[in-house]
Amino acid sequence: MGSEFVIMPLMIAAVFGIFYLYFSTRNKERLALIEKGADASIFVKGRQQAAPIWKVLILNLALLLMGIGLGSFIALLLETYTSINDGGIYPACIFTMAGLGLFAGFNMTKKLDKE
């Protein structure tokens, strides 16, 4: 009964710890570079060439949802027109097609970054 009162603060503390370590380490690295006399433009040099994050998210989300829909459709066709009546065909097709959709999104994102 009392385990849910322990798990939530631990999860929140873990997320806070990850963000704290990320930002404090990044700040220390930048301060060390500035102390050595490095130009501040090196912090934004890589971000100007990358595709905007919203384009990547929308592309991957759209392909993921299309893969899930196509997986459901293929599983329905397999169940209807074959002798496979096992319930495991639905998750197998859905996860396979969702994975293929994410892989296609990864490849399309690489092409988007090259442009």
N, CA, C and O atoms as a printed pandas DataFrame, in Angstrom:
     atom_number atom_name residue_name chain_id  residue_number  x_coord  y_coord  z_coord
0              1         N          MET        A               1    0.817   -1.198    0.000
1              2        CA          MET        A               1    0.000    0.000    0.000
2              3         C          MET        A               1    0.855    1.253    0.000
3              4         O          MET        A               1    0.516    2.239   -0.656
4              5         N          GLY        A               2    1.954    1.225    0.724
5              6        CA          GLY        A               2    2.763    2.426    0.837
6              7         C          GLY        A               2    3.827    2.556   -0.240
7              8         O          GLY        A               2    4.569    3.539   -0.253
8              9         N          SER        A               3    3.920    1.581   -1.151
9             10        CA          SER        A               3    4.982    1.629   -2.149
10            11         C          SER        A               3    4.768    2.742   -3.173
11            12         O          SER        A               3    5.742    3.285   -3.696
12            13         N          GLU        A               4    3.521    3.092   -3.468
13            14        CA          GLU        A               4    3.285    4.169   -4.432
14            15         C          GLU        A               4    3.717    5.522   -3.892
15            16         O          GLU        A               4    3.997    6.440   -4.662
16            17         N          PHE        A               5    3.771    5.650   -2.572
17            18        CA          PHE        A               5    4.229    6.899   -1.988
18            19         C          PHE        A               5    5.746    7.019   -2.029
19            20         O          PHE        A               5    6.288    8.108   -1.841
20            21         N          VAL        A               6    6.426    5.921   -2.270
21            22        CA          VAL        A               6    7.884    5.925   -2.357
22            23         C          VAL        A               6    8.337    6.011   -3.813
23            24         O          VAL        A               6    9.351    6.643   -4.109
24            25         N          ILE        A               7    7.603    5.389   -4.711
25            26        CA          ILE        A               7    8.012    5.315   -6.107
26            27         C          ILE        A               7    7.937    6.676   -6.789
27            28         O          ILE        A               7    8.871    7.047   -7.501
28            29         N          MET        A               8    6.874    7.422   -6.598
29            30        CA          MET        A               8    6.734    8.722   -7.268
30            31         C          MET        A               8    7.835    9.709   -6.884
31            32         O          MET        A               8    8.420   10.313   -7.783
32            33         N          PRO        A               9    8.153    9.911   -5.599
33            34        CA          PRO        A               9    9.268   10.816   -5.294
34            35         C          PRO        A               9   10.601   10.327   -5.856
35            36         O          PRO        A               9   11.441   11.142   -6.239
36            37         N          LEU        A              10   10.809    9.020   -5.911
37            38        CA          LEU        A              10   12.041    8.504   -6.491
38            39         C          LEU        A              10   12.114    8.786   -7.991
39            40         O          LEU        A              10   13.177    9.133   -8.505
40            41         N          MET        A              11   10.991    8.637   -8.694
41            42        CA          MET        A              11   10.980    8.934  -10.122
42            43         C          MET        A              11   11.209   10.417  -10.374
43            44         O          MET        A              11   11.962   10.785  -11.275
44            45         N          ILE        A              12   10.567   11.268   -9.586
45            46        CA          ILE        A              12   10.747   12.710   -9.733
46            47         C          ILE        A              12   12.188   13.099   -9.419
47            48         O          ILE        A              12   12.772   13.930  -10.114
48            49         N          ALA        A              13   12.762   12.505   -8.379
49            50        CA          ALA        A              13   14.152   12.794   -8.020
50            51         C          ALA        A              13   15.111   12.329   -9.117
51            52         O          ALA        A              13   16.109   12.997   -9.385
52            53         N          ALA        A              14   14.824   11.204   -9.746
53            54        CA          ALA        A              14   15.685   10.708  -10.817
54            55         C          ALA        A              14   15.652   11.652  -12.019
55            56         O          ALA        A              14   16.698   11.961  -12.590
56            57         N          VAL        A              15   14.466   12.109  -12.405
57            58        CA          VAL        A              15   14.353   13.038  -13.531
58            59         C          VAL        A              15   15.049   14.361  -13.193
59            60         O          VAL        A              15   15.770   14.913  -14.024
60            61         N          PHE        A              16   14.838   14.861  -11.995
61            62        CA          PHE        A              16   15.504   16.091  -11.575
62            63         C          PHE        A              16   17.016   15.914  -11.586
63            64         O          PHE        A              16   17.738   16.806  -12.032
64            65         N          GLY        A              17   17.508   14.768  -11.097
65            66        CA          GLY        A              17   18.945   14.517  -11.067
66            67         C          GLY        A              17   19.552   14.475  -12.456
67            68         O          GLY        A              17   20.646   14.997  -12.674
68            69         N          ILE        A              18   18.850   13.856  -13.399
69            70        CA          ILE        A              18   19.355   13.796  -14.774
70            71         C          ILE        A              18   19.446   15.191  -15.366
71            72         O          ILE        A              18   20.465   15.539  -15.963
72            73         N          PHE        A              19   18.401   15.999  -15.215
73            74        CA          PHE        A              19   18.429   17.358  -15.748
74            75         C          PHE        A              19   19.495   18.203  -15.059
75            76         O          PHE        A              19   20.188   18.984  -15.711
76            77         N          TYR        A              20   19.627   18.049  -13.740
77            78        CA          TYR        A              20   20.625   18.813  -13.003
78            79         C          TYR        A              20   22.034   18.474  -13.477
79            80         O          TYR        A              20   22.843   19.372  -13.706
80            81         N          LEU        A              21   22.333   17.189  -13.625
81            82        CA          LEU        A              21   23.654   16.796  -14.096
82            83         C          LEU        A              21   23.918   17.284  -15.519
83            84         O          LEU        A              21   25.027   17.721  -15.826
84            85         N          TYR        A              22   22.929   17.214  -16.372
85            86        CA          TYR        A              22   23.103   17.659  -17.752
86            87         C          TYR        A              22   23.420   19.151  -17.812
87            88         O          TYR        A              22   24.386   19.560  -18.455
88            89         N          PHE        A              23   22.607   19.955  -17.143
89            90        CA          PHE        A              23   22.803   21.398  -17.230
90            91         C          PHE        A              23   24.035   21.871  -16.470
91            92         O          PHE        A              23   24.714   22.790  -16.927
92            93         N          SER        A              24   24.341   21.273  -15.326
93            94        CA          SER        A              24   25.527   21.705  -14.588
94            95         C          SER        A              24   26.806   21.319  -15.328
95            96         O          SER        A              24   27.764   22.092  -15.336
96            97         N          THR        A              25   26.840   20.142  -15.948
97            98        CA          THR        A              25   28.016   19.730  -16.725
98            99         C          THR        A              25   28.184   20.612  -17.946
99           100         O          THR        A              25   29.301   21.012  -18.273
100          101         N          ARG        A              26   27.089   20.919  -18.623
101          102        CA          ARG        A              26   27.169   21.782  -19.796
102          103         C          ARG        A              26   27.660   23.166  -19.419
103          104         O          ARG        A              26   28.453   23.767  -20.144
104          105         N          ASN        A              27   27.190   23.676  -18.283
105          106        CA          ASN        A              27   27.622   24.991  -17.826
106          107         C          ASN        A              27   29.113   24.986  -17.501
107          108         O          ASN        A              27   29.823   25.926  -17.858
108          109         N          LYS        A              28   29.596   23.943  -16.830
109          110        CA          LYS        A              28   31.018   23.855  -16.487
110          111         C          LYS        A              28   31.888   23.757  -17.732
111          112         O          LYS        A              28   32.951   24.376  -17.784
112          113         N          GLU        A              29   31.470   23.010  -18.718
113          114        CA          GLU        A              29   32.224   22.898  -19.962
114          115         C          GLU        A              29   32.312   24.244  -20.669
115          116         O          GLU        A              29   33.373   24.626  -21.161
116          117         N          ARG        A              30   31.217   24.944  -20.716
117          118        CA          ARG        A              30   31.212   26.241  -21.388
118          119         C          ARG        A              30   32.067   27.262  -20.646
119          120         O          ARG        A              30   32.779   28.049  -21.269
120          121         N          LEU        A              31   31.998   27.252  -19.324
121          122        CA          LEU        A              31   32.833   28.174  -18.554
122          123         C          LEU        A              31   34.310   27.866  -18.754
123          124         O          LEU        A              31   35.123   28.786  -18.844
124          125         N          ALA        A              32   34.671   26.591  -18.823
125          126        CA          ALA        A              32   36.067   26.229  -19.045
126          127         C          ALA        A              32   36.537   26.673  -20.423
127          128         O          ALA        A              32   37.668   27.138  -20.571
128          129         N          LEU        A              33   35.685   26.537  -21.430
129          130        CA          LEU        A              33   36.063   26.997  -22.774
130          131         C          LEU        A              33   36.197   28.513  -22.831
131          132         O          LEU        A              33   37.096   29.034  -23.491
132          133         N          ILE        A              34   35.318   29.214  -22.152
133          134        CA          ILE        A              34   35.388   30.680  -22.145
134          135         C          ILE        A              34   36.634   31.142  -21.409
135          136         O          ILE        A              34   37.263   32.114  -21.826
136          137         N          GLU        A              35   37.012   30.466  -20.316
137          138        CA          GLU        A              35   38.217   30.829  -19.587
138          139         C          GLU        A              35   39.467   30.620  -20.432
139          140         O          GLU        A              35   40.449   31.345  -20.271
140          141         N          LYS        A              36   39.444   29.643  -21.324
141          142        CA          LYS        A              36   40.595   29.409  -22.202
142          143         C          LYS        A              36   40.630   30.385  -23.369
143          144         O          LYS        A              36   41.608   30.420  -24.115
144          145         N          GLY        A              37   39.584   31.170  -23.534
145          146        CA          GLY        A              37   39.564   32.179  -24.583
146          147         C          GLY        A              37   38.869   31.735  -25.848
147          148         O          GLY        A              37   39.037   32.376  -26.885
148          149         N          ALA        A              38   38.098   30.669  -25.809
149          150        CA          ALA        A              38   37.374   30.212  -26.989
150          151         C          ALA        A              38   36.212   31.163  -27.278
151          152         O          ALA        A              38   35.644   31.768  -26.369
152          153         N          ASP        A              39   35.878   31.278  -28.538
153          154        CA          ASP        A              39   34.796   32.156  -28.951
154          155         C          ASP        A              39   33.450   31.530  -28.585
155          156         O          ASP        A              39   33.309   30.308  -28.644
156          157         N          ALA        A              40   32.470   32.333  -28.214
157          158        CA          ALA        A              40   31.160   31.828  -27.799
158          159         C          ALA        A              40   30.344   31.302  -28.981
159          160         O          ALA        A              40   29.327   30.642  -28.771
160          161         N          SER        A              41   30.761   31.575  -30.204
161          162        CA          SER        A              41   29.994   31.112  -31.368
162          163         C          SER        A              41   30.102   29.607  -31.571
163          164         O          SER        A              41   29.340   29.046  -32.358
164          165         N          ILE        A              42   31.025   28.934  -30.887
165          166        CA          ILE        A              42   31.139   27.480  -31.058
166          167         C          ILE        A              42   29.963   26.745  -30.445
167          168         O          ILE        A              42   29.741   25.576  -30.763
168          169         N          PHE        A              43   29.197   27.399  -29.569
169          170        CA          PHE        A              43   28.064   26.743  -28.925
170          171         C          PHE        A              43   26.863   26.646  -29.845
171          172         O          PHE        A              43   26.014   25.778  -29.641
172          173         N          VAL        A              44   26.761   27.493  -30.836
173          174        CA          VAL        A              44   25.612   27.469  -31.743
174          175         C          VAL        A              44   26.005   27.082  -33.151
175          176         O          VAL        A              44   25.157   27.102  -34.043
176          177         N          LYS        A              45   27.238   26.735  -33.384
177          178        CA          LYS        A              45   27.700   26.417  -34.728
178          179         C          LYS        A              45   27.020   25.176  -35.295
179          180         O          LYS        A              45   26.630   25.181  -36.463
180          181         N          GLY        A              46   26.866   24.117  -34.511
181          182        CA          GLY        A              46   26.265   22.876  -34.991
182          183         C          GLY        A              46   24.764   22.954  -35.140
183          184         O          GLY        A              46   24.190   22.194  -35.920
184          185         N          ARG        A              47   24.111   23.840  -34.425
185          186        CA          ARG        A              47   22.652   23.896  -34.445
186          187         C          ARG        A              47   22.107   24.604  -35.674
187          188         O          ARG        A              47   20.948   24.396  -36.030
188          189         N          GLN        A              48   22.893   25.421  -36.322
189          190        CA          GLN        A              48   22.390   26.146  -37.472
190          191         C          GLN        A              48   22.200   25.239  -38.678
191          192         O          GLN        A              48   21.359   25.523  -39.531
192          193         N          GLN        A              49   22.962   24.153  -38.767
193          194        CA          GLN        A              49   22.872   23.279  -39.921
194          195         C          GLN        A              49   21.826   22.185  -39.744
195          196         O          GLN        A              49   21.382   21.600  -40.731
196          197         N          ALA        A              50   21.430   21.899  -38.531
197          198        CA          ALA        A              50   20.480   20.818  -38.277
198          199         C          ALA        A              50   19.056   21.259  -38.630
199          200         O          ALA        A              50   18.727   22.445  -38.615
200          201         N          ALA        A              51   18.238   20.277  -38.943
201          202        CA          ALA        A              51   16.831   20.554  -39.237
202          203         C          ALA        A              51   16.115   20.954  -37.951
203          204         O          ALA        A              51   16.489   20.506  -36.867
204          205         N          PRO        A              52   15.095   21.787  -38.066
205          206        CA          PRO        A              52   14.344   22.162  -36.856
206          207         C          PRO        A              52   13.728   20.940  -36.189
207          208         O          PRO        A              52   13.279   20.008  -36.855
208          209         N          ILE        A              53   13.718   20.965  -34.868
209          210        CA          ILE        A              53   13.268   19.794  -34.101
210          211         C          ILE        A              53   11.790   19.489  -34.353
211          212         O          ILE        A              53   11.385   18.328  -34.304
212          213         N          TRP        A              54   10.986   20.511  -34.621
213          214        CA          TRP        A              54    9.561   20.252  -34.832
214          215         C          TRP        A              54    9.329   19.478  -36.120
215          216         O          TRP        A              54    8.399   18.675  -36.195
216          217         N          LYS        A              55   10.163   19.706  -37.142
217          218        CA          LYS        A              55   10.016   18.940  -38.384
218          219         C          LYS        A              55   10.357   17.472  -38.159
219          220         O          LYS        A              55    9.681   16.583  -38.676
220          221         N          VAL        A              56   11.394   17.230  -37.395
221          222        CA          VAL        A              56   11.813   15.852  -37.116
222          223         C          VAL        A              56   10.750   15.133  -36.297
223          224         O          VAL        A              56   10.425   13.981  -36.583
224          225         N          LEU        A              57   10.200   15.803  -35.272
225          226        CA          LEU        A              57    9.178   15.181  -34.434
226          227         C          LEU        A              57    7.906   14.868  -35.215
227          228         O          LEU        A              57    7.336   13.786  -35.076
228          229         N          ILE        A              58    7.470   15.806  -36.025
229          230        CA          ILE        A              58    6.248   15.587  -36.805
230          231         C          ILE        A              58    6.450   14.468  -37.818
231          232         O          ILE        A              58    5.564   13.635  -38.012
232          233         N          LEU        A              59    7.612   14.447  -38.462
233          234        CA          LEU        A              59    7.896   13.396  -39.438
234          235         C          LEU        A              59    7.905   12.027  -38.779
235          236         O          LEU        A              59    7.274   11.097  -39.280
236          237         N          ASN        A              60    8.608   11.892  -37.667
237          238        CA          ASN        A              60    8.691   10.594  -36.996
238          239         C          ASN        A              60    7.353   10.172  -36.394
239          240         O          ASN        A              60    7.000    8.994  -36.441
240          241         N          LEU        A              61    6.610   11.115  -35.833
241          242        CA          LEU        A              61    5.304   10.786  -35.273
242          243         C          LEU        A              61    4.330   10.347  -36.364
243          244         O          LEU        A              61    3.571    9.397  -36.175
244          245         N          ALA        A              62    4.350   11.037  -37.504
245          246        CA          ALA        A              62    3.457   10.673  -38.601
246          247         C          ALA        A              62    3.787    9.281  -39.126
247          248         O          ALA        A              62    2.884    8.480  -39.366
248          249         N          LEU        A              63    5.067    8.989  -39.306
249          250        CA          LEU        A              63    5.435    7.667  -39.804
250          251         C          LEU        A              63    5.166    6.575  -38.775
251          252         O          LEU        A              63    4.822    5.454  -39.147
252          253         N          LEU        A              64    5.317    6.881  -37.488
253          254        CA          LEU        A              64    4.996    5.912  -36.451
254          255         C          LEU        A              64    3.509    5.575  -36.462
255          256         O          LEU        A              64    3.141    4.402  -36.409
256          257         N          LEU        A              65    2.660    6.582  -36.530
257          258        CA          LEU        A              65    1.216    6.346  -36.541
258          259         C          LEU        A              65    0.771    5.634  -37.814
259          260         O          LEU        A              65   -0.121    4.787  -37.769
260          261         N          MET        A              66    1.387    5.971  -38.951
261          262        CA          MET        A              66    1.065    5.257  -40.181
262          263         C          MET        A              66    1.503    3.803  -40.090
263          264         O          MET        A              66    0.812    2.918  -40.595
264          265         N          GLY        A              67    2.635    3.546  -39.456
265          266        CA          GLY        A              67    3.090    2.169  -39.272
266          267         C          GLY        A              67    2.165    1.380  -38.369
267          268         O          GLY        A              67    1.899    0.206  -38.627
268          269         N          ILE        A              68    1.667    2.012  -37.308
269          270        CA          ILE        A              68    0.722    1.330  -36.413
270          271         C          ILE        A              68   -0.575    1.004  -37.160
271          272         O          ILE        A              68   -1.109   -0.098  -37.039
272          273         N          GLY        A              69   -1.067    1.959  -37.919
273          274        CA          GLY        A              69   -2.294    1.710  -38.695
274          275         C          GLY        A              69   -2.106    0.629  -39.740
275          276         O          GLY        A              69   -2.973   -0.226  -39.919
276          277         N          LEU        A              70   -0.973    0.663  -40.434
277          278        CA          LEU        A              70   -0.705   -0.350  -41.441
278          279         C          LEU        A              70   -0.505   -1.724  -40.801
279          280         O          LEU        A              70   -0.920   -2.736  -41.367
280          281         N          GLY        A              71    0.122   -1.768  -39.636
281          282        CA          GLY        A              71    0.290   -3.035  -38.925
282          283         C          GLY        A              71   -1.038   -3.625  -38.496
283          284         O          GLY        A              71   -1.242   -4.834  -38.601
284          285         N          SER        A              72   -1.944   -2.787  -38.013
285          286        CA          SER        A              72   -3.278   -3.268  -37.640
286          287         C          SER        A              72   -4.030   -3.808  -38.856
287          288         O          SER        A              72   -4.706   -4.834  -38.778
288          289         N          PHE        A              73   -3.902   -3.104  -39.974
289          290        CA          PHE        A              73   -4.580   -3.529  -41.198
290          291         C          PHE        A              73   -4.022   -4.854  -41.710
291          292         O          PHE        A              73   -4.781   -5.738  -42.107
292          293         N          ILE        A              74   -2.701   -4.992  -41.700
293          294        CA          ILE        A              74   -2.088   -6.239  -42.163
294          295         C          ILE        A              74   -2.466   -7.400  -41.240
295          296         O          ILE        A              74   -2.727   -8.508  -41.710
296          297         N          ALA        A              75   -2.496   -7.149  -39.929
297          298        CA          ALA        A              75   -2.890   -8.204  -38.993
298          299         C          ALA        A              75   -4.335   -8.620  -39.220
299          300         O          ALA        A              75   -4.655   -9.807  -39.149
300          301         N          LEU        A              76   -5.204   -7.667  -39.489
301          302        CA          LEU        A              76   -6.601   -7.990  -39.779
302          303         C          LEU        A              76   -6.712   -8.822  -41.048
303          304         O          LEU        A              76   -7.468   -9.793  -41.087
304          305         N          LEU        A              77   -5.965   -8.451  -42.088
305          306        CA          LEU        A              77   -5.981   -9.226  -43.324
306          307         C          LEU        A              77   -5.449  -10.635  -43.103
307          308         O          LEU        A              77   -6.012  -11.601  -43.618
308          309         N          LEU        A              78   -4.366  -10.758  -42.340
309          310        CA          LEU        A              78   -3.812  -12.079  -42.071
310          311         C          LEU        A              78   -4.780  -12.949  -41.278
311          312         O          LEU        A              78   -4.901  -14.146  -41.539
312          313         N          GLU        A              79   -5.461  -12.352  -40.321
313          314        CA          GLU        A              79   -6.408  -13.126  -39.517
314          315         C          GLU        A              79   -7.637  -13.525  -40.334
315          316         O          GLU        A              79   -8.182  -14.613  -40.150
316          317         N          THR        A              80   -8.066  -12.652  -41.224
317          318        CA          THR        A              80   -9.271  -12.925  -42.000
318          319         C          THR        A              80   -9.035  -13.949  -43.105
319          320         O          THR        A              80   -9.834  -14.868  -43.284
320          321         N          TYR        A              81   -7.942  -13.792  -43.844
321          322        CA          TYR        A              81   -7.745  -14.607  -45.043
322          323         C          TYR        A              81   -6.779  -15.770  -44.861
323          324         O          TYR        A              81   -6.498  -16.480  -45.827
324          325         N          THR        A              82   -6.272  -15.985  -43.674
325          326        CA          THR        A              82   -5.432  -17.161  -43.426
326          327         C          THR        A              82   -6.008  -17.936  -42.247
327          328         O          THR        A              82   -7.003  -17.540  -41.641
328          329         N          SER        A              83   -5.362  -19.033  -41.949
329          330        CA          SER        A              83   -5.844  -19.853  -40.833
330          331         C          SER        A              83   -5.198  -19.445  -39.514
331          332         O          SER        A              83   -5.303  -20.169  -38.524
332          333         N          ILE        A              84   -4.536  -18.303  -39.491
333          334        CA          ILE        A              84   -3.922  -17.820  -38.258
334          335         C          ILE        A              84   -5.007  -17.157  -37.412
335          336         O          ILE        A              84   -5.505  -16.092  -37.778
336          337         N          ASN        A              85   -5.373  -17.759  -36.307
337          338        CA          ASN        A              85   -6.381  -17.198  -35.413
338          339         C          ASN        A              85   -5.792  -16.862  -34.054
339          340         O          ASN        A              85   -6.526  -16.677  -33.084
340          341         N          ASP        A              86   -4.502  -16.785  -33.984
341          342        CA          ASP        A              86   -3.834  -16.488  -32.728
342          343         C          ASP        A              86   -3.885  -14.981  -32.464
343          344         O          ASP        A              86   -3.788  -14.182  -33.396
344          345         N          GLY        A              87   -4.035  -14.601  -31.214
345          346        CA          GLY        A              87   -4.082  -13.181  -30.860
346          347         C          GLY        A              87   -2.735  -12.501  -30.921
347          348         O          GLY        A              87   -2.657  -11.276  -30.828
348          349         N          GLY        A              88   -1.672  -13.271  -31.077
349          350        CA          GLY        A              88   -0.335  -12.686  -31.112
350          351         C          GLY        A              88    0.029  -12.050  -32.432
351          352         O          GLY        A              88    1.065  -11.393  -32.536
352          353         N          ILE        A              89   -0.799  -12.229  -33.441
353          354        CA          ILE        A              89   -0.484  -11.649  -34.747
354          355         C          ILE        A              89   -0.642  -10.128  -34.730
355          356         O          ILE        A              89    0.074   -9.430  -35.447
356          357         N          TYR        A              90   -1.556   -9.611  -33.934
357          358        CA          TYR        A              90   -1.766   -8.164  -33.883
358          359         C          TYR        A              90   -0.562   -7.418  -33.312
359          360         O          TYR        A              90   -0.069   -6.495  -33.960
360          361         N          PRO        A              91   -0.067   -7.781  -32.121
361          362        CA          PRO        A              91    1.114   -7.055  -31.626
362          363         C          PRO        A              91    2.338   -7.245  -32.514
363          364         O          PRO        A              91    3.137   -6.323  -32.675
364          365         N          ALA        A              92    2.490   -8.432  -33.090
365          366        CA          ALA        A              92    3.653   -8.674  -33.948
366          367         C          ALA        A              92    3.629   -7.769  -35.169
367          368         O          ALA        A              92    4.641   -7.151  -35.501
368          369         N          CYS        A              93    2.503   -7.684  -35.832
369          370        CA          CYS        A              93    2.406   -6.828  -37.021
370          371         C          CYS        A              93    2.504   -5.348  -36.654
371          372         O          CYS        A              93    3.160   -4.578  -37.356
372          373         N          ILE        A              94    1.864   -4.953  -35.572
373          374        CA          ILE        A              94    1.878   -3.548  -35.180
374          375         C          ILE        A              94    3.293   -3.101  -34.833
375          376         O          ILE        A              94    3.742   -2.050  -35.293
376          377         N          PHE        A              95    4.005   -3.897  -34.019
377          378        CA          PHE        A              95    5.360   -3.502  -33.638
378          379         C          PHE        A              95    6.325   -3.553  -34.813
379          380         O          PHE        A              95    7.224   -2.718  -34.917
380          381         N          THR        A              96    6.143   -4.529  -35.699
381          382        CA          THR        A              96    7.014   -4.622  -36.869
382          383         C          THR        A              96    6.827   -3.418  -37.777
383          384         O          THR        A              96    7.804   -2.804  -38.207
384          385         N          MET        A              97    5.596   -3.082  -38.068
385          386        CA          MET        A              97    5.346   -1.955  -38.970
386          387         C          MET        A              97    5.685   -0.613  -38.316
387          388         O          MET        A              97    6.143    0.306  -38.996
388          389         N          ALA        A              98    5.465   -0.490  -36.998
389          390        CA          ALA        A              98    5.857    0.738  -36.303
390          391         C          ALA        A              98    7.372    0.894  -36.326
391          392         O          ALA        A              98    7.877    2.003  -36.500
392          393         N          GLY        A              99    8.096   -0.200  -36.154
393          394        CA          GLY        A              99    9.554   -0.148  -36.238
394          395         C          GLY        A              99   10.034    0.224  -37.623
395          396         O          GLY        A              99   10.976    1.004  -37.769
396          397         N          LEU        A             100    9.393   -0.327  -38.643
397          398        CA          LEU        A             100    9.753    0.044  -40.015
398          399         C          LEU        A             100    9.444    1.515  -40.290
399          400         O          LEU        A             100   10.190    2.188  -41.001
400          401         N          GLY        A             101    8.341    2.011  -39.724
401          402        CA          GLY        A             101    8.013    3.427  -39.881
402          403         C          GLY        A             101    9.038    4.326  -39.211
403          404         O          GLY        A             101    9.419    5.354  -39.769
404          405         N          LEU        A             102    9.488    3.949  -38.016
405          406        CA          LEU        A             102   10.516    4.737  -37.336
406          407         C          LEU        A             102   11.853    4.664  -38.068
407          408         O          LEU        A             102   12.592    5.647  -38.111
408          409         N          PHE        A             103   12.163    3.512  -38.641
409          410        CA          PHE        A             103   13.396    3.392  -39.416
410          411         C          PHE        A             103   13.338    4.275  -40.662
411          412         O          PHE        A             103   14.323    4.927  -41.009
412          413         N          ALA        A             104   12.187    4.296  -41.331
413          414        CA          ALA        A             104   12.016    5.173  -42.487
414          415         C          ALA        A             104   12.119    6.641  -42.057
415          416         O          ALA        A             104   12.694    7.459  -42.775
416          417         N          GLY        A             105   11.566    6.972  -40.894
417          418        CA          GLY        A             105   11.674    8.333  -40.387
418          419         C          GLY        A             105   13.106    8.717  -40.079
419          420         O          GLY        A             105   13.507    9.858  -40.312
420          421         N          PHE        A             106   13.884    7.776  -39.556
421          422        CA          PHE        A             106   15.300    8.029  -39.294
422          423         C          PHE        A             106   16.040    8.331  -40.588
423          424         O          PHE        A             106   16.828    9.274  -40.652
424          425         N          ASN        A             107   15.786    7.527  -41.622
425          426        CA          ASN        A             107   16.447    7.759  -42.909
426          427         C          ASN        A             107   16.002    9.069  -43.542
427          428         O          ASN        A             107   16.818    9.769  -44.141
428          429         N          MET        A             108   14.730    9.412  -43.421
429          430        CA          MET        A             108   14.247   10.673  -43.980
430          431         C          MET        A             108   14.806   11.858  -43.203
431          432         O          MET        A             108   15.044   12.916  -43.785
432          433         N          THR        A             109   15.018   11.701  -41.903
433          434        CA          THR        A             109   15.611   12.770  -41.102
434          435         C          THR        A             109   17.059   13.002  -41.497
435          436         O          THR        A             109   17.521   14.143  -41.530
436          437         N          LYS        A             110   17.783   11.923  -41.798
437          438        CA          LYS        A             110   19.171   12.091  -42.262
438          439         C          LYS        A             110   19.198   12.870  -43.567
439          440         O          LYS        A             110   20.048   13.741  -43.750
440          441         N          LYS        A             111   18.276   12.566  -44.477
441          442        CA          LYS        A             111   18.203   13.297  -45.746
442          443         C          LYS        A             111   17.810   14.757  -45.510
443          444         O          LYS        A             111   18.288   15.653  -46.206
444          445         N          LEU        A             112   16.935   14.991  -44.525
445          446        CA          LEU        A             112   16.503   16.348  -44.216
446          447         C          LEU        A             112   17.648   17.174  -43.648
447          448         O          LEU        A             112   17.751   18.370  -43.921
448          449         N          ASP        A             113   18.515   16.533  -42.853
449          450        CA          ASP        A             113   19.667   17.231  -42.287
450          451         C          ASP        A             113   20.706   17.582  -43.341
451          452         O          ASP        A             113   21.426   18.570  -43.194
452          453         N          LYS        A             114   20.796   16.775  -44.415
453          454        CA          LYS        A             114   21.781   17.041  -45.460
454          455         C          LYS        A             114   21.409   18.270  -46.277
455          456         O          LYS        A             114   22.282   18.936  -46.834
456          457         N          GLU        A             115   20.117   18.573  -46.350
457          458        CA          GLU        A             115   19.655   19.704  -47.179
458          459         C          GLU        A             115   20.008   21.014  -46.589
459          460         O          GLU        A             115   19.691   22.056  -47.163
